[in-house]
């Protein structure tokens, strides 16, 4: 079973994708594939942030 990537791992992957996309010799097909991968990683990272925000709100509500 594949280990779930952490938020930090997703951000690192996104950074690497951006570097790859900035290369001059990347083909259109490759850039589209990599772009889609990056868009998915961003979506996953945003969901992790959203879940963290909910958890922080719940903690703060419990303290009131």
C-alpha positions as CSV (number, residue, x, y, z in Angstrom):
1,X,0.0,0.0,0.0
2,X,1.3,3.4,-1.0
3,X,2.1,5.9,1.8
4,X,0.0,9.1,1.8
5,X,2.1,12.1,0.9
6,X,2.4,14.8,3.5
7,X,1.6,18.5,2.8
8,X,5.3,19.2,2.7
9,X,6.0,16.4,0.3
10,X,3.2,17.7,-2.0
11,X,4.7,21.3,-1.9
12,X,8.1,19.9,-2.8
13,X,6.7,18.0,-5.7
14,X,4.9,21.1,-6.9
15,X,8.1,23.0,-6.7
16,X,9.8,20.3,-8.8
17,X,7.0,20.4,-11.3
18,X,7.4,24.1,-11.7
19,X,11.1,23.7,-12.3
20,X,10.4,21.0,-14.9
21,X,7.8,23.2,-16.7
22,X,10.3,26.0,-16.9
23,X,12.7,24.0,-19.0
24,X,13.0,25.1,-22.6
25,X,13.2,21.6,-24.1
26,X,10.0,20.2,-22.6
27,X,7.5,19.0,-25.2
28,X,3.9,20.1,-25.3
29,X,2.7,16.7,-24.4
30,X,5.1,16.4,-21.5
31,X,4.2,19.9,-20.3
32,X,0.5,19.1,-20.4
33,X,1.0,15.8,-18.4
34,X,3.2,17.5,-15.8
35,X,0.8,20.5,-15.6
36,X,-2.1,18.1,-14.8
37,X,0.0,16.3,-12.2
38,X,0.8,19.7,-10.6
39,X,-2.8,20.8,-10.6
40,X,-3.8,17.6,-8.8
41,X,-1.0,18.0,-6.2
42,X,-2.2,21.6,-5.6
43,X,-5.8,20.4,-5.1
44,X,-4.6,17.8,-2.6
45,X,-2.5,20.3,-0.7
46,X,-5.4,22.7,-0.5
47,X,-7.6,20.0,0.9
48,X,-4.9,19.2,3.6
49,X,-4.8,22.9,4.5
50,X,-8.6,23.0,4.6
51,X,-8.7,20.1,7.0
52,X,-6.1,21.7,9.2
53,X,-8.1,24.9,9.3
54,X,-11.2,22.9,10.4
55,X,-9.2,21.2,13.1
56,X,-7.8,24.5,14.4
57,X,-11.4,26.0,14.5
58,X,-12.6,23.0,16.4
59,X,-9.8,23.4,18.9
60,X,-10.5,27.0,19.4
61,X,-14.3,26.3,19.8
62,X,-13.4,23.8,22.5
63,X,-11.4,26.4,24.4
64,X,-14.4,28.8,24.7
